[in-house]
Amino acid sequence: PMVQTDLTQLTRECTSWRDTLRNFRTDLSAYKEQLQAVVARPISRSELPQVEHYDNQIEIQLRNINQLKHEIKDHERNATWELGNTSGNVSETTWSHHEALLDRYGVLEHTLVELQDEFNAFMKKLA
């Protein structure tokens, strides 16, 4: 039936978003370690503000990732609950929430990819 397909699609998308966010989180944690290695050795004063910038950005984005991951998990739980406790439908409200999460996920993913590119370019410059 259509409804089951809808929930399957919703669940599959949520799982995919969470997996991608988990991978980004792993990368960002590795970047933090790379930054610590950078500040452990002598670097020029002109590079310190950039190190601080990336350190701050990584912290901010790790918080954003965790927040969105929690919201996606709650959303998924809610949709599953709805399906079992209503007429077997996922409500319009849940679908529009899903669309809103998709938008936020897209924006965050874009930000994270940009941060990765900039960070990697910065690290190459330091090498």
C-alpha positions in Angstrom: 0.0 0.0 0.0 0.9 3.6 -0.6 1.1 4.5 3.1 3.7 1.9 3.9 5.8 3.1 0.9 5.5 6.7 2.3 6.9 5.6 5.7 9.6 3.5 4.1 10.7 6.5 2.0 10.6 8.8 5.0 12.6 6.3 7.1 15.1 5.7 4.3 15.7 9.4 3.9 16.1 9.9 7.6 18.6 7.1 7.9 20.5 8.4 4.9 20.6 12.0 6.4 21.8 10.6 9.8 24.5 8.5 8.2 25.8 11.4 6.2 25.8 13.6 9.3 27.6 10.9 11.3 30.3 10.8 8.6 30.7 14.6 8.7 31.0 14.4 12.5 33.8 11.9 12.2 35.6 14.1 9.7 35.2 17.2 11.9 36.6 15.4 14.9 39.6 14.4 12.8 40.0 18.1 11.8 40.0 19.1 15.4 42.9 16.7 16.0 44.7 18.1 13.0 44.3 21.6 14.3 45.7 20.5 17.7 48.7 19.1 15.9 49.1 22.4 14.1 49.2 24.5 17.2 51.6 22.1 18.9 54.3 23.2 16.5 55.5 26.7 15.8 53.2 28.5 13.4 53.3 32.1 12.2 51.2 34.7 14.1 49.3 35.4 10.9 47.9 31.8 10.8 46.6 31.8 14.4 43.4 33.7 13.6 42.6 31.1 10.9 43.3 28.2 13.3 40.9 29.9 15.8 38.3 30.4 13.0 38.4 26.7 12.0 38.3 25.6 15.6 35.2 27.7 16.3 33.5 26.7 13.0 34.1 23.0 13.8 32.6 23.4 17.3 29.6 25.2 15.9 29.0 22.7 13.1 29.4 19.7 15.5 26.6 21.3 17.6 24.5 21.8 14.5 25.0 18.2 13.4 24.0 16.8 16.8 20.9 19.0 17.0 19.7 18.1 13.5 20.5 14.4 14.1 18.3 14.5 17.3 15.5 16.2 15.4 15.6 13.7 12.6 15.5 10.8 15.1 12.5 12.4 16.9 10.7 13.0 13.6 11.2 9.5 12.5 10.0 8.1 15.8 6.9 10.4 15.6 6.1 9.2 12.0 6.4 5.6 13.1 4.2 6.2 16.1 1.6 8.0 13.9 1.4 5.1 11.5 0.7 2.7 14.3 -1.7 4.8 16.3 -3.8 6.6 13.6 -5.6 5.3 10.6 -2.3 4.1 9.3 -1.4 7.5 7.8 1.5 9.8 8.2 -0.1 13.2 8.7 0.4 16.2 6.4 2.0 18.0 9.4 4.6 15.2 9.6 5.3 15.4 5.8 5.7 19.2 5.9 8.1 18.7 8.9 9.9 16.2 6.8 10.2 18.8 4.0 11.5 21.4 6.4 14.1 19.0 7.8 15.1 18.1 4.2 15.7 21.9 3.6 17.7 22.3 6.8 19.7 19.1 6.0 20.5 20.5 2.6 21.7 23.8 3.9 23.8 22.2 6.6 25.3 19.7 4.2 26.3 22.6 1.9 27.9 24.4 4.8 29.8 21.3 5.9 31.1 20.6 2.3 32.3 24.2 2.1 34.0 24.0 5.5 35.7 20.8 4.5 37.0 22.3 1.2 38.3 25.5 3.0 39.8 23.5 5.8 41.6 21.2 3.5 42.9 24.1 1.4 44.2 25.8 4.6 45.9 22.6 5.8 47.6 22.2 2.4 48.9 25.8 2.7 50.4 25.0 6.1 52.1 21.8 4.9 
